[in-house]
């Protein structure tokens, strides 16, 4: 017989219970949250580690297309035939709100859409093949007003009514940079010797008589109505209120899909120069990015079109009373495609639209309207326009649920394209193939081509 004291002594001196195994087999099944390397067996050399493929990084086919001497067919027929097989299946919408801007990437492999539902989407083409999959750019707190591609097609720039702009990697849902303050990024010590996005010092335009150091780095006070890459991606142009701001930027290195690397990253931007207009608001602006041009065209709320030399940020020309109503859309022919070759004079054309129902063609050399197109309806909302890469056609949206295609040489309506269920808000020509994309207020995207395929 053991006494109670003997039992307590034996239990205290024994560690048999504490040494029992938690599990009674040699391997524990993975929870499935990550890849498991091959097990190492006793007495055998360890197997070579398995290298996981790196996450795909968005690349551009621009260089490959140029090396292969690919070009846009200059004598193609107008894109009048619907491409139903290229649309989203089951008449699905790309957005839950109105699409405000529609842009092809420079290599024509992806489509950027920005919407009033606070999101932007980068979708590979054709949409039907990829079922509308792509990258959803989430982060803005209000409807998006503008979107733009970088020259190589790897970066996306968006601006919003939330008084900010964001710069994104086309394949990553997290923004690389948030532009919310007027002078520089909040954590950035303004340094005039900072480098551009490619790590090399960028040529800075001559500074106007405006000293950023003399003012406070306040947040943007107005909606950022326009955003564009400029000077072959070396700068970013933003329009906010009556100011056109030119920013130099430097993107942080690292994988933006990695949460830790993203929080450690510090992308920076700094105001290089700015221009104040006499208008209360800059409704829209355009500037060339595919070649080095100092010219930017501004459309103000005072119905005036202003020509600005970005090297000095001074106005060098103006076209007052351009429309009966303020201009809301301005596009340049020079931005149509990288895969065309035109005389220099052809790049001096630009088009404007306003809520007076007119689409006007202008010649920058003489600063006057050379042709007016009518037929579409535009009296209430902002609708877009686009030049075809062959410079023979001009397309625009309309409030009567159709897109209009004009013959630039004849000045007549070439075709009225379909009924889209709601107002057509923007149009875009494919820079490499005879194709026209049409976006509507209902969030749909439709395509037209010269042969239907």
N, C-alpha and C positions, 0 to 999 in steps of 0.2 A: 504494500500500500504506500502510495506517495501522499505526503501531506500537501496542503494547499501551498505552503511555503516552498516545498520542493518543485511543485509544478510551475510556480512563478519564476523560480530560479532557472529551470530548464528552458522555459520560453524566452526569458531574457537573454540567456546565453546562446540561443540557437538563432542562426540567420537563414535557416532553410527557406522560410517563407519569403524573405526579402530577395532571395536569389532565384525565385521562380521566373521563367521567361514570360514576357508579356504576350507573345504570340508563339505558336507551336509549329511553325513551318519556316523554311529558310528564306522565302521571298515574300515581299509584300507587293500586292498589285498596285500599280500607279493609279493615282487619282485622275489622271488624264489631263492635268493642267499644263503639262509641258512634255517635251521629248525626253526619253530616258535612254542614256547611252547603254551599249551592250554590257552585260555583267562580266566581272573578272572572276575566273575560276582558279581555285587554289592549285598551285603547281604548274600552271600554264602561263605563258606570257600574256600580258593584257592585250586585248584586241585594239586595233587602231581606232581612235575616236572618229565618230561620224560627224562630218562637217555639214551643218545645215545650210541650205541655200539662203543667200541673203534676200531680204525683202526687195521686191522689184522697185527700182527707182525710176520715176517718169523720165523718159528720154525723148529727144526730138528727132524727127526724121528729116528736118529741114536740110541739113548738110548732105544726107544721102540723096535726097531728091535733086538738089542742085548739082551734085557730082554726076548723077545720072542724066543730067540735062533735061529733066522733066519740065514741062511747060504747060500752061493753060492753053487749050485749043482756041485760037483767036477767031476761027471761022465757024464756031459751033452755032447750032440753032438755039433760040431762046428757050429757057427752062419752063415749059408750059405743061408738061405731062406729070400728073401726080405720081409720087413714088410711095404707094401704100405699103409696100413690103419693107420700106425703111423706117416706118413709123413705129411707135411703141405698140405692142400687141393689145388687142381688145380696147382700142381707143383710150388707153390709159393716159393720164396727165403727167407731165414732168414735174409740176408744182401744184400746190393747193391754192395758190394765188396767181395773180396776173404776172406774166413774164415781162419784165421791163427792158431787158437787154439780152441779145442773142449774139454770140461770137464764135466763129470757128477758130481753132488753133492754127498757127501758121503752117503746120504740116498737114492740115485737114484730117487729122486722125481723131480729134475730140471736139466736143461742142460744149461751150460754156453758156449757161442760162442763169440769170439773176432774177429774183422775184420779190414781190411785195410780201411774201410769206416769211421774210427774214433769212432766206437761205439762198445759196448759189449751188449749182451742180455742175460737175465736170463729167461728161458721159462719153465713153468711146463710141465711135461710129463703125457700122450702122447701128442705130438704136435697137432695131428688131433682133439683131444677132446677139447683142449683149443684154437684151431684156431690160434696158434702161439702167443697168448697173453702172456704178461709177463712184465718184467721191462727192459726198455731201459736205459742203463748207458751212458749218454752223458756228455762230458766235456773235453775229450782229443782233442788236436789240430792237431794230425797226426795219421797215422795208428797205430793200436794196435799190439803189438808183443807177448804178453804173458798174461795169465790169470790163476788164481788159486782160489780154494775154501778153506775156513777155515775147520777145522776138523769137526765142528758141522753143517756146511752147512748154516750158517746165514750170513757170510761175504764173499766178493769177492775182490780179489786183481788183478789189471790190470796194465800193463806197456806199454809204447808207445814210438814211435819215436820222440815225442815232448819233450823228455828228462825229463820225470816225470813218477810217478806211483800214482795211486789213490786207496784208500780203500773204499769200498762201503758196505752198507747194501743191502742184496740181494733183498729186497722188496722196496727199496727207490731209486729214480732216482738221488738223490743228494749225492755227495761223502762225506763220513765221515772224510776223511783225504787226504790231497794232499802232496805227498812226492816229493819235487822239489829241496831241498838243501842237500848238502852232509853230514853235521854234525848234524843238528837238524832243527826242524820246525822254520821258520823265527821269529815267535813271542814267541819262547820257550826259556826260560833261562835254559840252560843245567844243570840238577841237577842229580847227580849220584844216588840219593835215590828215583828217580821217580819210580812209580809203573807200572806194566804191564796192559794189557787190562782188566783183571778181578779185578783190584784195589788192588792186593796184590803184594808185591815185588817179582820180578822174579829173578831166578838164572842167573847171568851174567857170560858168559864165561870169562876165564882169558884174561886180556887185553894184546894184543901184544905190542911190543915196538913202538906204534904209539900213539901220544897224540893229540886228537881232538882239545884241547885248543891251540895247537901250530899252527894251520892252520886257515884260514878264512872259514866262512860258505858260500862257494860259491855255486851257482846253479850247477846242474849236467851239465857236459860239453859234454856228449855223450848220445846216445840213451840208454834207460833202456831196455836191451835185455831180461832180465828174472826177474820174481818176484814170490816169494813163501812164504807161511806161513811156520813157522819152530818151532820146539820144542813144539808141541801141541798148536800152535797159540800164544805162548808167544813172539815170535819174527817174524820179517819179513826179508827175504833175498832178496837183489836186486843186479843185475849185471849191471855195467855201465862202459864202456870202458874196462880196464884191472883190475878192482876192483870188489871184492865181498864184499858188505857191509851188516853188520848185525845190524838191528835196533830194539830197544825196543820202544814200543808205548803205549799210553794211550788214549782211546776214550772218548770223552765228553759225558755226560749224556744228555738226552733230546730227544724230538721228532724231527727227522730230516725232517719230512714232514711239520713242522711248520716253516715258514720263519723266524720269530723273534727268535725262539729258535735256529735255525740253524746258524744265524749270531752271536748269543751270544756264541754259543758252541766253544770250543777251544780244539780240539784234538791235541795231541802232539806226537812227536817221537824224538828219540835221537840215535846217532850212538853209538853202544856198542863195535864194533870191525870191522876190515876190513882186507882183504887179497889182496895183489897185485900179479898178475901172470906175468910170463915172456912173455906171448902173448900180442899182441896189443889189442885184443878184446876178451871178453868172449862171445862166440856165444850162448851158452846155459848152463844151470846147473840144477842139481836135488838134492834134499835132502828129507829125510823122515820127515813127520809131524805127522803121526798117532802113532808113538812111539818115545821115547827119544833116538835119535842117534846123535852122534857128527859129522858124516861123510857127506860131500858134495862132489859131483863130478862135475868138471868143464870141459867144452869142449872149447878149445881156438882156435884162428885163426892160431896158429902155428902147427896145426894138433896133438896137445898133449892133452891127458886126464889127469887131475890132481886130486888127492885125497887130500882133505883138512880136517883137524881136526878143527871143528868150536869152540872147547873149547879153543884152543890156536891160531887159525887162521894161522896155519902153514901147509905146504904141507907135507904129510906123504907117498906119493907115486905118481908115474906118469907112463903113458904109452905113450912114444913118438911115432910119426909116426903111430898113430892109424888107419888112413885112408890115401888114396892117395890124398884126398882133405880135407880141414878143416871140422871138425864135426859140423853139424848144429842142431842135435837133440840127446838128451841123456835122457833115461828113466830108472827108477828102477822098478824091479819086486815087491819090497816091498810096492809100492804105488798103487797096483792094487785094493785092496779091504780091508775093515774092517771086512768082514764077511767070512773070510777063515782062516784056521789054517794049516800052513805049517811048516816043519822043518826049523830051523834057517838057514841052509845052502842054502835053496831056496831063501832067501832074499838077498843073496850076488850077485845075478845076475843083470846085467844091459845091455842095448842095445844101440847102437849108429848108426846114419845114417849120410852120407855125400853125396856130389854130385859126387861120384865115382860109384854110382849104387850098393853099398854094404850095407847090414844091418848086423851088427856084434853083437854077443852075447859074453859078457865078464864075467869072474869070478873075483870078487873083492879080493878073498882070495889069488889068485896067480897073479893078475894084468896082465892077458893076455887073448887074444881072444880064445874062446873055440869052436866057430862055426860061419860060415859066410853064409848068405842067399843071393841068387841072383834070379832074375826073374823079379823084378819090374824095373821101369825106373826112375832114379833120377840123372840128370846131370845139372840142372839149378836152380831150386827153392827149398825152404825149405819145406819138408814134414815130417809129424809126424809118430810116432810108438807107440804101446801100448802092454802091456802084458795082457793076459786074467787072471782073478782071479784064475783060476784053474792051471795056469802056464804050460798049455799044448800047447797054441797057442800064436803066435806073429803076430800082424797085422801091416801094414804100408801103407802109401799112395804111389801114383805113378803118374808120369807125363803122362801116357798113358790112363788117364781117368778111372782108376780102382783102387780098393783097393786089397791088397794081404794078404792072410792068410797063415802063415807058421806053420808047425808042428815042435815044438821045439825039440822033441826027434829024429825025423827022419831027420830034416834039409831040408825038401822038401816043395815045394809049395802045400798047401792043396787045395786052390781054388783062382781063380781070380774073384773078386766080381764086376760084372756089368760094364756098361759104364755110367758115370755120366755127360757127356757133357763137362767136363773140368777136369783139373788135380785135383786129390784127395790130399788135403793139410794136412788133419789130420784125425786120427781115435781115438776112445775111446771105451772101454768096460764098460758095465753097471756093477757096483760093486755088484749088488744083483741078477740079472737075466742074463741068457745067451743071451745077446744082444750086437750088435756092431753098433756104430754110425759112420757115414762116412761124412766128410765135404769136400766140393769141392771149387775150385777157383771161380766158378760162384755163390757162396753164398747159395747153396743148402745143405740140411742135409737129409741123407737117413739112414734107419735102416735095420739090418739083425738079425735074430734070429735062434734058432735051430728048431723051429716048424712053424714059420710064423705068430704066434699070440702074 
